[in-house]
Amino acid sequence: MGERTHLPEGARASRPVAPKNRFDRLEWAGAFGDLGTLIPFVAAYISLLKMDPFGVLFAFGAAKIISGLYYKTPFPVQPMKAIGAVATTQAAQTFVITPNAVYGAGIVSGVIWFLLGITGATRRVANLVGRPVALGIIMGLGLSFMVAGIKMMATGWIMGGVALVGTLLLLTNPVIPAMFLLLLFGVLAAVIQEPALLQELGGIRPALRLPSWSLGSITWNEFGIGALFLALPQVPLTLSNAILAITEENNRLFPGRKVTENRVSISTGILNIVGAMVGGVPMCHGAGGMAGHVRFGARTGGALVILGTILVLLAIFFSGSIDTLFRIFPQPVLGVILFLAGAQLALGVCGMGDEKSDRFVVVTTAAFALWNIGIAFVFGIGLHYLLKRNLVKL
C-alpha cells in the first residue's frame, strides 16, 4: 500500500497505488482526460460514415470498463487513428468506405494482434526495437497532440486561451479537480454561443436500445476493403503507439502494475473482435490516452470504469441524441485537454540515455512522428541499427 506512482516532474502529486480501483473525485476528473481524441473521432465516424452511434459508444464503453477492471491502471482505449483518418476522409471524398468495411477492419485488426500476442511474436518484435525508438515515438506523439490541441484551440482563441490558462492555474489544486471546472466552462461557453442548444438539451428523452449483431450484412468486398485499405496500414502505428509506447508508459508510471507487449497485444485483439460484432470501430490502447487520464488525476483503472459506464449508458438510453450531447464540448475546450495530454506525454520522456546516439534516435524519431508515426517507427529502427553497428557516426 505504500508504493508510489512515478510521475514526471510537473504532474499532480502522486497517490499510493492501491491493489484495487478507486472511484474518488480525482478518478472522476481523470476519467475525462481522453475526450480530446475520443469525441472528434467518434463524431467523424457517426457524421461522415453514418455509423450507428449505439454500436460505437457501446463498444468503447464496454472496452473501457474491461480495460479498467483488468489492468487496474488508467489503461486507455482509443480509436485507431490511421483507420479513423482514412475511413472518414475517404468516405467524405468517394463514399467507398462503408460501416461494414470498418467492422471488417476491426475483425482483421483483432485477429492480427490476438495471434501475435498468443504466439509471443509481439514480444519478439519488441525486442528488436530499441528503447530510444519507443521513447521517440512517445515524444513525437506528445508533440503531435500538442500541435493538434493548438489547432483546435485556434477555432476560438479567446475561449481556448481562457480555458488553458484557467486549467493550468488549477492543475495542482487539491480541492477542486481542474477537469470539472474545464468541462463546466465548456458547457457554459457552448450554451452562450448557441442559446438554442439549451432548449435542444431540454428536449432529450431516453430511448432504450440493446446490443445487436452487426456483421450479418457484410460482404466479401467490404471485408477486403477494410482489411487492405484500413487494417493493414494501421499495423505499424498500432505496434509503435498502442503496444510498445503504452507498455513503456504504463510500466514507467505504474511499476507495481507492469504489463507486457504480448498481454497488451492480446487485449487489443479481443477488444476489436468483440467490438466489431456489436458495431464498434477499431480500437487500441494509446499512450496519449494514458497521459490524458493521468494529467487530470487518474491513478487507477477506476477512471476507465467511470468513463466506460457513462458511454454504455449513453449508448443504451441516449444514442439517438449523441450529436446534440457532443455539442456541449466546444472544439477549443477539447483542444485544451488534448494539448495538456500531449504535454504530459512528452514530458514523460526522461532518461533518453547517456549516449549521444541514443538521444539522437529519440529526437529524430520524434520529429518524424510529428509527420507519420509509421514512418517514424521504421526510420527509428533503421537509424538505431546503423548507429549501434557504427555504420553511421555522429
C-alpha positions as CSV (number, residue, x, y, z in Angstrom):
1,M,0.0,0.0,0.0
2,G,3.0,2.3,0.4
3,E,4.2,2.1,-3.2
4,R,4.1,5.4,-5.0
5,T,3.5,6.1,-8.7
6,H,6.4,7.6,-10.6
7,L,5.1,10.6,-12.5
8,P,7.0,13.1,-14.5
9,E,8.0,16.4,-12.9
10,G,5.2,18.9,-13.0
11,A,2.4,16.3,-12.8
12,R,-0.1,16.2,-9.9
13,A,1.4,14.8,-6.7
14,S,1.2,11.0,-6.8
15,R,-1.1,8.9,-4.6
16,P,-0.4,5.4,-3.4
17,V,-1.1,2.7,-5.9
18,A,-3.8,0.6,-4.4
19,P,-4.4,-3.1,-5.2
20,K,-7.9,-2.2,-6.4
21,N,-9.5,0.5,-8.4
22,R,-10.6,3.8,-6.9
23,F,-13.6,6.0,-7.7
24,D,-12.8,9.2,-5.8
25,R,-13.1,12.7,-7.3
26,L,-9.7,12.6,-8.9
27,E,-10.5,9.4,-10.7
28,W,-13.7,11.0,-11.9
29,A,-11.8,14.1,-13.1
30,G,-9.1,11.9,-14.8
31,A,-11.8,9.8,-16.5
32,F,-12.5,12.7,-18.9
33,G,-8.8,13.3,-19.8
34,D,-9.1,11.4,-23.1
35,L,-12.1,13.3,-24.5
36,G,-9.8,15.3,-26.8
37,T,-9.2,12.3,-29.0
38,L,-12.3,10.3,-28.3
39,I,-15.1,12.8,-29.2
40,P,-13.6,14.1,-32.6
41,F,-13.1,10.6,-33.9
42,V,-16.5,9.3,-32.7
43,A,-18.2,12.3,-34.1
44,A,-16.5,11.8,-37.5
45,Y,-17.5,8.2,-37.7
46,I,-21.1,9.0,-36.9
47,S,-21.5,12.1,-39.1
48,L,-19.4,11.1,-42.1
49,L,-19.8,7.4,-42.3
50,K,-23.3,7.4,-40.8
51,M,-22.3,4.6,-38.3
52,D,-24.8,3.6,-35.7
53,P,-24.0,5.7,-32.6
54,F,-25.2,2.9,-30.4
55,G,-22.6,0.4,-31.5
56,V,-19.7,2.9,-31.5
57,L,-20.5,4.1,-28.0
58,F,-21.4,0.7,-26.5
59,A,-18.2,-0.9,-27.8
60,F,-16.0,1.9,-26.5
61,G,-17.8,1.9,-23.1
62,A,-17.6,-1.9,-22.6
63,A,-13.9,-1.9,-23.7
64,K,-13.0,0.8,-21.3
65,I,-14.8,-0.9,-18.4
66,I,-13.0,-4.2,-19.2
67,S,-9.6,-2.4,-19.5
68,G,-10.0,-0.6,-16.2
69,L,-11.1,-3.8,-14.4
70,Y,-8.3,-5.9,-15.9
71,Y,-5.3,-3.6,-15.9
72,K,-6.2,-1.5,-12.8
73,T,-4.3,1.5,-14.1
74,P,-5.6,4.3,-16.4
75,F,-5.0,2.0,-19.3
76,P,-6.9,3.8,-22.1
77,V,-9.0,2.6,-25.1
78,Q,-8.8,4.9,-28.1
79,P,-9.8,4.9,-31.7
80,M,-7.2,3.5,-34.1
81,K,-6.2,6.9,-35.6
82,A,-4.9,5.8,-39.0
83,I,-8.0,3.8,-39.7
84,G,-10.3,6.6,-38.4
85,A,-8.5,9.2,-40.6
86,V,-8.5,7.1,-43.7
87,A,-12.1,5.9,-43.3
88,T,-13.6,9.3,-42.7
89,T,-11.5,11.2,-45.3
90,Q,-12.1,8.5,-47.9
91,A,-15.8,8.4,-47.1
92,A,-16.1,12.2,-47.4
93,Q,-14.5,12.1,-50.8
94,T,-15.7,8.9,-52.6
95,F,-18.1,7.1,-50.2
96,V,-16.2,3.9,-50.8
97,I,-15.7,3.1,-47.2
98,T,-18.9,1.8,-45.6
99,P,-19.6,0.9,-41.9
100,N,-19.3,-2.8,-42.8
101,A,-15.8,-2.1,-44.1
102,V,-14.9,-0.5,-40.8
103,Y,-16.3,-3.6,-39.0
104,G,-14.1,-5.8,-41.3
105,A,-11.1,-3.7,-40.4
106,G,-11.9,-4.3,-36.7
107,I,-12.1,-8.0,-37.2
108,V,-8.8,-8.2,-39.2
109,S,-7.0,-5.9,-36.7
110,G,-8.3,-8.0,-33.8
111,V,-7.1,-11.3,-35.3
112,I,-3.7,-9.9,-36.2
113,W,-3.0,-8.7,-32.7
114,F,-4.5,-11.6,-30.9
115,L,-2.4,-14.1,-32.9
116,L,0.8,-12.1,-32.4
117,G,0.1,-11.9,-28.7
118,I,-0.7,-15.6,-28.0
119,T,2.2,-16.8,-30.1
120,G,4.6,-14.4,-28.3
121,A,5.6,-12.8,-31.6
122,T,4.8,-9.3,-30.2
123,R,7.4,-9.6,-27.6
124,R,10.0,-10.9,-30.1
125,V,9.2,-7.9,-32.3
126,A,9.5,-5.6,-29.4
127,N,12.9,-7.0,-28.6
128,L,14.1,-5.9,-32.0
129,V,13.1,-2.3,-31.3
130,G,15.5,-0.2,-29.2
131,R,14.2,1.7,-26.2
132,P,15.3,5.1,-27.8
133,V,12.9,4.3,-30.7
134,A,10.0,3.8,-28.3
135,L,10.8,6.9,-26.4
136,G,11.0,8.9,-29.7
137,I,7.5,7.7,-30.6
138,I,6.2,8.8,-27.2
139,M,7.8,12.2,-27.5
140,G,6.5,12.6,-31.1
141,L,3.0,11.6,-30.0
142,G,3.1,14.1,-27.2
143,L,4.2,16.9,-29.5
144,S,1.7,16.0,-32.2
145,F,-1.1,16.0,-29.6
146,M,0.0,19.5,-28.5
147,V,0.0,20.7,-32.1
148,A,-3.4,19.2,-32.7
149,G,-4.6,20.8,-29.5
150,I,-3.4,24.2,-30.5
151,K,-5.2,23.9,-33.9
152,M,-8.4,23.0,-32.0
153,M,-8.0,25.9,-29.6
154,A,-7.4,28.2,-32.7
155,T,-11.0,27.7,-33.7
156,G,-11.9,30.0,-30.8
157,W,-8.8,31.7,-29.4
158,I,-10.5,33.6,-26.6
159,M,-12.3,30.6,-25.3
160,G,-9.3,28.3,-25.7
161,G,-6.9,30.8,-24.1
162,V,-9.1,31.4,-21.1
163,A,-9.7,27.6,-20.7
164,L,-5.9,26.8,-21.0
165,V,-4.8,29.5,-18.5
166,G,-7.5,28.6,-16.0
167,T,-6.8,24.9,-16.3
168,L,-3.0,25.4,-15.8
169,L,-3.7,27.5,-12.7
170,L,-5.9,24.8,-11.2
171,L,-4.0,21.7,-12.2
172,T,-2.4,21.2,-8.8
173,N,-5.5,22.3,-6.8
174,P,-6.1,19.6,-4.2
175,V,-9.7,20.5,-3.6
176,I,-11.3,21.2,-7.0
177,P,-10.1,19.0,-9.9
178,A,-9.3,21.2,-12.9
179,M,-11.2,18.9,-15.3
180,F,-14.5,19.6,-13.6
181,L,-14.2,23.3,-14.0
182,L,-12.9,23.0,-17.5
183,L,-15.9,20.9,-18.6
184,L,-18.3,23.3,-16.8
185,F,-16.7,26.2,-18.6
186,G,-17.1,24.4,-21.9
187,V,-20.8,23.8,-21.3
188,L,-21.4,27.4,-20.4
189,A,-19.5,28.7,-23.4
190,A,-21.4,26.3,-25.7
191,V,-24.7,27.5,-24.4
192,I,-23.7,31.2,-24.6
193,Q,-22.5,30.7,-28.2
194,E,-25.6,28.7,-29.2
195,P,-28.6,29.6,-27.0
196,A,-30.8,27.1,-28.9
197,L,-28.7,24.3,-27.6
198,L,-30.1,24.6,-24.1
199,Q,-33.6,24.0,-25.5
200,E,-32.4,21.1,-27.5
201,L,-30.8,19.5,-24.5
202,G,-34.0,20.0,-22.5
203,G,-35.9,18.1,-25.2
204,I,-33.7,15.0,-25.0
205,R,-35.6,11.9,-23.8
206,P,-34.2,8.4,-23.0
207,A,-34.9,5.7,-25.6
208,L,-33.9,2.1,-24.6
209,R,-31.7,0.2,-27.0
210,L,-29.9,-3.1,-26.6
211,P,-26.8,-4.6,-28.3
212,S,-27.3,-6.4,-31.6
213,W,-25.2,-8.4,-34.1
214,S,-23.6,-6.1,-36.6
215,L,-21.8,-8.4,-39.1
216,G,-24.8,-10.0,-40.7
217,S,-24.8,-7.9,-43.9
218,I,-21.1,-7.5,-44.5
219,T,-19.9,-8.6,-48.0
220,W,-16.5,-10.0,-49.0
221,N,-15.8,-6.9,-51.0
222,E,-16.4,-4.7,-47.9
223,F,-14.3,-7.1,-45.8
224,G,-11.5,-6.9,-48.3
225,I,-11.6,-3.1,-48.4
226,G,-11.5,-3.0,-44.6
227,A,-8.5,-5.4,-44.5
228,L,-6.4,-3.9,-47.3
229,F,-7.1,-0.2,-47.0
230,L,-7.8,0.2,-43.3
231,A,-6.4,-2.6,-41.1
232,L,-3.0,-3.3,-42.7
233,P,-1.8,0.4,-42.9
234,Q,-2.6,0.7,-39.2
235,V,-0.3,-2.1,-38.1
236,P,2.9,0.0,-37.7
237,L,1.1,2.7,-35.8
238,T,-0.6,0.2,-33.5
239,L,2.7,-1.6,-32.8
240,S,4.6,1.6,-32.1
241,N,2.0,3.6,-30.2
242,A,-0.6,1.1,-28.9
243,I,1.8,-1.7,-28.0
244,L,5.3,-0.5,-27.4
245,A,4.7,3.1,-26.3
246,I,1.8,2.3,-23.9
247,T,3.8,-0.6,-22.4
248,E,6.7,1.7,-21.8
249,E,4.5,4.4,-20.4
250,N,2.4,2.2,-18.1
251,N,5.5,0.4,-16.7
252,R,7.2,3.7,-16.0
253,L,4.3,5.3,-14.3
254,F,3.0,2.2,-12.5
255,P,5.9,-0.1,-11.8
256,G,3.7,-2.1,-9.4
257,R,1.3,-2.9,-12.2
258,K,3.6,-3.8,-15.1
259,V,2.3,-5.2,-18.4
260,T,4.0,-7.0,-21.3
261,E,3.7,-6.4,-25.0
262,N,2.1,-9.8,-25.5
263,R,-0.5,-9.1,-22.9
264,V,-1.4,-5.7,-24.5
265,S,-1.5,-7.3,-27.9
266,I,-3.9,-10.0,-26.8
267,S,-6.3,-7.5,-25.2
268,T,-6.2,-5.3,-28.3
269,G,-7.2,-8.3,-30.4
270,I,-10.1,-9.3,-28.1
271,L,-11.4,-5.7,-27.9
272,N,-11.5,-5.4,-31.7
273,I,-13.0,-8.8,-32.5
274,V,-15.8,-8.4,-29.9
275,G,-16.3,-4.7,-30.6
276,A,-16.8,-5.2,-34.3
277,M,-19.5,-7.7,-33.6
278,V,-21.6,-5.1,-31.7
279,G,-21.0,-2.3,-34.2
280,G,-17.8,-0.8,-32.8
281,V,-14.9,0.8,-34.6
282,P,-11.3,-0.3,-34.4
283,M,-9.8,0.4,-31.0
284,C,-6.3,0.3,-29.4
285,H,-4.5,1.2,-26.2
286,G,-2.8,4.6,-26.9
287,A,0.0,6.1,-24.8
288,G,-1.6,9.6,-25.3
289,G,-4.8,8.4,-23.6
290,M,-3.0,7.3,-20.5
291,A,-1.2,10.7,-20.4
292,G,-4.5,12.5,-20.6
293,H,-6.1,10.4,-17.8
294,V,-3.0,10.8,-15.5
295,R,-2.7,14.5,-16.2
296,F,-6.1,15.2,-14.8
297,G,-5.8,13.0,-11.7
298,A,-6.4,9.3,-12.6
299,R,-4.1,6.8,-10.9
300,T,-6.2,3.5,-11.2
301,G,-8.5,1.8,-13.6
302,G,-11.4,3.3,-11.8
303,A,-11.2,6.3,-14.2
304,L,-11.7,3.9,-17.2
305,V,-14.6,2.2,-15.5
306,I,-16.3,5.5,-14.8
307,L,-16.0,6.8,-18.4
308,G,-16.9,3.4,-19.8
309,T,-20.0,3.2,-17.7
310,I,-21.1,6.7,-18.9
311,L,-20.6,5.7,-22.5
312,V,-22.5,2.5,-22.1
313,L,-25.4,4.4,-20.5
314,L,-25.3,7.0,-23.3
315,A,-25.5,4.2,-25.9
316,I,-28.4,2.3,-24.2
317,F,-30.5,5.4,-23.4
318,F,-29.3,8.4,-25.4
319,S,-27.5,7.2,-28.6
320,G,-30.2,8.9,-30.7
321,S,-29.3,12.3,-29.3
322,I,-25.5,12.0,-29.2
323,D,-24.9,14.7,-31.8
324,T,-26.6,17.2,-29.5
325,L,-24.8,16.0,-26.4
326,F,-21.4,16.2,-28.1
327,R,-22.1,19.9,-28.9
328,I,-21.7,20.8,-25.3
329,F,-18.0,20.2,-25.6
330,P,-16.6,23.1,-27.9
331,Q,-13.5,22.4,-30.0
332,P,-11.3,24.9,-28.1
333,V,-12.0,23.1,-24.8
334,L,-11.3,19.7,-26.3
335,G,-8.1,21.3,-27.7
336,V,-7.0,22.2,-24.1
337,I,-7.5,18.6,-23.0
338,L,-5.5,17.3,-26.0
339,F,-2.7,19.9,-25.5
340,L,-2.2,19.1,-21.9
341,A,-2.3,15.3,-22.5
342,G,0.4,15.8,-25.1
343,A,2.5,17.8,-22.7
344,Q,2.2,15.1,-20.1
345,L,3.3,12.5,-22.6
346,A,6.2,14.5,-24.0
347,L,7.5,15.4,-20.5
348,G,7.5,11.8,-19.5
349,V,10.4,11.1,-21.9
350,C,13.2,11.2,-19.5
351,G,16.3,9.1,-19.3
352,M,17.0,9.2,-23.1
353,G,20.3,7.6,-22.4
354,D,23.8,8.8,-21.8
355,E,25.0,8.1,-25.3
356,K,24.7,10.9,-27.9
357,S,23.5,8.3,-30.4
358,D,20.5,7.3,-28.2
359,R,19.5,10.9,-27.7
360,F,19.8,11.5,-31.5
361,V,17.5,8.5,-32.2
362,V,14.9,9.8,-29.7
363,V,14.9,13.3,-31.1
364,T,14.9,12.4,-34.8
365,T,12.3,9.7,-34.4
366,A,10.1,12.2,-32.5
367,A,10.5,14.7,-35.4
368,F,9.3,12.0,-38.0
369,A,6.5,11.1,-35.6
370,L,5.1,14.6,-36.0
371,W,4.6,13.7,-39.7
372,N,3.8,10.0,-39.7
373,I,4.1,7.5,-36.8
374,G,4.5,4.5,-39.0
375,I,7.4,6.1,-41.0
376,A,8.9,7.3,-37.7
377,F,8.8,3.8,-36.4
378,V,10.6,2.3,-39.4
379,F,13.1,5.2,-39.6
380,G,13.9,5.0,-35.9
381,I,14.6,1.2,-36.0
382,G,16.8,1.7,-39.1
383,L,18.8,4.5,-37.6
384,H,19.2,2.8,-34.2
385,Y,20.5,-0.3,-36.1
386,L,23.0,1.7,-38.1
387,L,24.3,3.6,-35.1
388,K,24.8,0.5,-32.9
389,R,26.9,-1.1,-35.6
390,N,28.9,2.1,-36.2
391,L,27.7,2.3,-39.8
392,V,26.7,5.9,-39.1
393,K,28.7,8.1,-36.8
394,L,27.8,11.4,-35.2
